[in-house]
Amino acid sequence: MIEKETQMNPNPLVGFLGKNADEFTREDIIRFIEAHEIEMVNFRYVAEDGKLKSLNFVINNLNHLREILTTGERIDGSSMFSYIDAGSSDLYVVPRYKTAFVNPFEEIPTLDILCSYYTSDGKPLQSAPEYLLKKAHKQFQKSTGMNFLALGELEYYVMTEREDKEMYPAQDQKGYHASDPFVKFEDFRREAMLLIAQCGGQIKYGHSEVGNFHTDDMYYEQQEIEFLPCMAENAADQMLIAKWILRKLSYQYGFTISLAPKITVGKAGSGLHIHMMLEKDGKNMMVSDDKLSDEAKRMIAGLLEMAAPLTAFGNTIPTSYLRLVPHQEAPTNICWGDRNRSVLIRVPLGWLGGADMIKDANPQQKEAQSKGMNKQTVEIRSGDGSADIYSYIAGLIVASEYGLKKPDALKIADELYVDVNIFDEEHKEKLESLEALPESCWESAEALEKHREVFENNNIFPKGMIDSVIKKLKNFNDKDLSERLYGKNEEIQKLVNKHIHCM
């Protein structure tokens, strides 16, 4: 069965070794390196700024290779994290074999591996981004008996100089699912998707997004790559690598990629929507009797209760809050609903209907296959490209566990459910009854301070790390920023440009 699962996998390590990445061992990595004449190994790890760092090794001999794959290497932790003191800053970075991939950009055959941080006594660094997520998921599994699956929707803008005579011009803010030649960077997206898949990413699909506009000299086009549900740790790893691939590929082509939440005033911003699924014994627990399950509703209640402090991890720069405004397909109020894009948490279609669509579309198909499929997820729509993806998903897990344990969670879910567009004038009273999301990094920090014990419980988020997040957010001094900048488009654009390469 494993052999059949790996036959069409685009990751060359999976195909060569005949096993899924979660099963890779040191000996597997060595065997692949020897067979493919790999000459270099890169250790990769994410620091406080959310971007990949690298440490390059030339393979001297087999013993040297075995040593670095076994013991890892030393680095200066104080240069990675602001809260680590320079006087005792040494950390180890140790490779996680399941993340190994062939670097698609190097002329010299090179293997890259994501690493975890360990302290001088060989213990995991409690505040390391990937370890926060590991701790949160492990605690969630222990507490609920369920796995937490996630997938991200990676939205980004391509920015390039505008051609004088543009053929097939795009319609402003009408780019959703457009095809070339009315969008110009579909080929780029497809190439990036193939590279991400070869590096271990489990991609669902890609498409163009709403944002499509130009200035006198620049062209802007919004695209999206969405992934398949997988274990939370793997979901974060593949999005980190995907962001690196998008930037690296665009650099080679000579144009700019931005995952920033806002590019300019009045145009669609880029979010980082996260879909979540609860799983137990291979079964999707989001549905019971073809309806959203009580477990899913409790989970939603927890996410809504913690929605404000979650912005401290998912919306980490001032321009995040220029995106969270009405009529820009971004949430502003804390509520949820079915298939409703004006809410914070959306319950998308999950193939629960009784109709057998595939049979209707293909009358020649004698045996129908679509009945009984359950892909139900719930989607939180507030996060954006400034998120530290590991901390953000860890926070979503903590909030979900909080809801699953909360005695009145079903009551909260019922009260915060909406089935209308809350921005319509006729539903003004409903909108005013709902709590609003924070409107600045300052407010986000205040919300995290108020609810910090939820995230610090079981030492998932260490106290010092929470202190650091709050300090960083307040240092932007952006309280009432929207009011101060209202109508000052030039000042807004300066702020946008300052944060154009977030995380």
Secondary structure, DSSP 8 states (H G I E B T S, - for coil): -HHHHHHT-S-HHHHHHTS-GGG--HHHHHHHHHHTT--EEEEEEE-TTSSEEEEEEE---HHHHHHHHHH-EEEEGGGT-TTS-GGG-EEEEEE-GGG-EE-TT-SS-EEEEEEEEE-TTS-B-TT-HHHHHHHHHHHHHHHHS-EEEEEEEEEEEEEEE--SS-SS---TT--TT--TTSSS-HHHHHHHHHHHHHTT--EEEEEEEEEEEE-SSEEEEEEEEEE--EEHHHHHHHHHHHHHHHHHHHHHHT-EEE--S-SSTTS---BEEEEEEEEETTEETTEETTEE-HHHHHHHHHHHHTHHHHHHHH--STTHHHHSSTTSSS--BS-EEES-TTSSEEE---S--SS-HHHHH-TT-SS---TT-----EEE---BTTS-HHHHHHHHHHHHHHHHH-TTHHHHHHHTB--S-TTSGGGHHHHHHS-B--SSHHHHHHHHHHHHHHHHGGGSS-HHHHHHHHHHHHTT--TTHHHHHTT-HHHHHHHHHHTTT--
